[in-house]
């Protein structure tokens, strides 16, 4: 039996998947690593922790599962987006990596928007937000000039790990799209953006497709992991792009709903002509010559975790949700906005905070729990509403993540989204997408779409209940008023937060 490996470099851990030729999961191994929050709004990691964790997880896959390195034909990556890894001329980091969820770069974002004006959206297809990479580069340049002077180039997180495993430097288009330096349609580094901020062209690594073959393991890594030096290594893609691949979002008409700590609504785009005026993100897909549009809810699953920890600490999620199915749609007039860490789509607002609206004496904990689930789903529906208002048809949604593990929530998604919602039997998220890139690169399948027909297995389909969907449509329009009605209050209260 031959296998491929998908390496998913996440924010809290690296997860490696061993996938057989029939798409079944043979084994997995995970290594966690620390986050550093030395100042408010800062979020950093040591790139060496990623390398150590990845090598350890790969070694575990080989050692504990009765296979040899020669059984592995290909390996590819999925990675957390946007993180800045500045390297010197010896290819070693000059400082810790600044991550996607670091918010120190508000001033740099304003500078980018002011300098580029309309060119920002026309070229990079995304507004300047703190999560992107270019603001991080400018922050280091302006605040740590001595460190910046040591740097000669930059990579994104998974690309640094791949560099350490293979000795070669590349960046794939789907991840480069999140730097705010890529000409999305032109599929090249934007000379206009780079020149505007006096960034040398040499700072930017060579661009490749996510499925591109980029080399083999070094002898040292081969010895440390047990993998063969003949194992073919493929570039890999951004976590959301690989999540889309792993969910089979590879053809027009398919949309992804992913509810993890944050939530994502992602829809496939055939070309770069779609124009959402910067209301949602627009990136290159991991599938060659394709794109995707994406909206983000910052506190999706996190809102439910917060609710449990605040009001039902120590209880299981099943216990927290007990009785929720007996509560009618709308939670008896109780509405929740999941802005507990700010919001991204459609309100890029770091100061907005969440609300329960409409509380009365009849509400029980089950009402509040259902309202949290509905509020998260309403927030995700904001992105679907943007897509539909732009003329896009959204009728089939693949649901993954925590929201796909609860049948009640899956039916709620179908009713609020007014679309058929499909659960998967073998959900492995971005790691499976990375493995699929390796499978296609290894010649197992001619295309990602063909691979998806084998690797991505659908389970139950949830159809919207017309009567309930009608109720939710009315409630959703009320929900959409909540941001403007509470923004002023929240912004005033922000000064009083510690």
Beta strands, then each sheet from edge to edge (+ up, - down):
strand 1: 3-9
strand 2: 13-20
strand 3: 25-32
strand 4: 44-45
strand 5: 72-79
strand 6: 85-87
strand 7: 97-98
strand 8: 153-155
strand 9: 171-172
strand 10: 182-183
strand 11: 188-189
strand 12: 207-208
strand 13: 213-216
strand 14: 232-234
strand 15: 237-238
strand 16: 254-259
strand 17: 263-269
strand 18: 281-284
strand 19: 291-297
strand 20: 335-337
strand 21: 355-357
strand 22: 396-401
strand 23: 420-424
strand 24: 458-462
sheet 1: 3+ 2- 1+ 5+ 14+ 13-
sheet 2: 3+ 2- 1+ 5+ 15+
sheet 3: 4+ 7-
sheet 4: 6+ 8-
sheet 5: 9+ 12+
sheet 6: 10+ 11-
sheet 7: 18+ 19- 17+ 16- 22- 23- 24+
sheet 8: 20+ 21-
end
